[in-house]
Amino acid sequence: MTRFHLTLALLAAMAVPFTLPAQAAQAGDTAGDKAAAQEQASIPFFDNDNIRDWRADGTKGIYIEARTGEWYYGEFISRCTGLNFKDTIAFKNRPGSTFDRFGTIVFRDGPGRPQECRLKSLVKSEEPKGKKDKDDEKSGE
């Protein structure tokens, strides 16, 4: 093999690792990728009284039902631990009357300081499958 062909083969082999991340990014279909691809939403005329229900999605996000009955999914910037076990949370928004992707979920994690979980995105969503509203469960008994 000539020096030219050897150099060409080495350059081609070195280029393969650089194309793999791009291919993986194009094939990404996680929930976070889908949320990022959807149009960002906001809950208008927002205050804590405008929230009918909420459900934690593990440590990665939260489903929020507005008083209008519309559901939204908020994806957190980073893991939000402890939210699954809370009965009471607060919604913190920027000045104004809407809750959007710049909002924060706040709850007490034991006797310590309040824990804040910031959103990365907020999109309209279907009602999540799983546990229904506690008030609905009580009325069904």
N, C-alpha and C positions, 0 to 999 in steps of 0.2 A: 504494500500500500504506500502510495506516495505521501509526502509530508502534507500536501494540499488536501488530499482526501481525509487524512487523519485529523487535520484541523477542522475540516468541515463536519466530520462525524462528531467530534467533541463539542462543537458549537451547537449542533442539533440536539445532542443529549442534554446539554445545559439548558436549552430552551424549554424542554418538557415540563420541569417543575413550575415554571412561571405560567404555563397555560392551565394547569390543573386548578388553581384557586379561582380563576375566571370562569371555568366550566362549572365548578361547584357553586359559585355565586349565581350563575344563570339557572341552575337546577334547583335552587333553594325553594322549599315549599313548606317551611315551618309556619306555625301560627303567627309568629312575630313578623315573618316576611309578608304574610297575607295581610296582617294589620297595617304594615307600613305601606303596602300597595293600595289600600283603600283610602278613600277621601277622609281627611280628619274632620271630626264632628265637634260640636259643643252643645252643652245643655243650657238653653237660654233661661233668663230670669231665675238664675240659680241662687238658692240658699239651702240650708240643710232641710227645710220643710218641703222642698221640691223633690226629695228622694223618697221613693216608695219602698224600695228594696235594694239589697246589694248581696252579692255572693262572691267570696274569694275564689280565685282560680289558682289554688296552690300558692306558690310564692312568686308567680310570674305576672299576675294580673288580677283584675276585679271586674265583675259584671255589675252594672249600675242600672236600676230601673227608675226612670224619671216619673213624676206624678202623672204625666201624659200616657204612661204605659209603654213608652219606647224604651228599648234596652240599648245600652252602650257597653263597649268593652274597653277598659283602660289597661294598657300594658305598662308595667313598671320599668324604669330605667335599669334597676338592678333587683336582685332578689328581695322580697319583702316577707320576712319570716314572722310568724306569730299571728298574722291576720286571720288565718283559718279558725282560730279559737276565740275570736272576739265577738261580743254581742253589740258593742257600741263603738262607733268610729265617727270621725269628723271629716268633712271635706273642706279643704282650704283652697281658695282660688285667688287669682290675681285681682287687683282692684277692678271693679266692674261687676256685671251681673251675669256672667257666664262661667261655666266650668268647662275647661278644655284640656288639651294635652299638656298644659303648663300647670295643671292642678296637682294637689298633694293630698294623700290620705293620711290621717293622723289618728293614732290610738295609743293607749297606755300599755306598755309592755311590763307588767308587774308594778312594783312601787317606784320604779325609776322614772326617768324623763320620758316624755311622749316620744314615740317612734314615728318618723315621717317616711312615707314611701311616695316618691315623685313619679309622675306618669311620663312615659315616653310618647305614647300615642293614645288617642281616644277616638274610637270609630263606632258607628251604629252597628248593632248586633242583633241576632235572634235571641230569644229567651234561652238561657242556658239549661241544659238537661240536668236533672238531679233534684236536690232538695228544694222544696217549695218554701214560700214565705211562712214563717212561724205562725202568723195570725191565721193563714189559710189552713194550716194543719190543725190548729185548735178548733176552728169552726167546723171542721169536717168530722170531729169526734162525736 
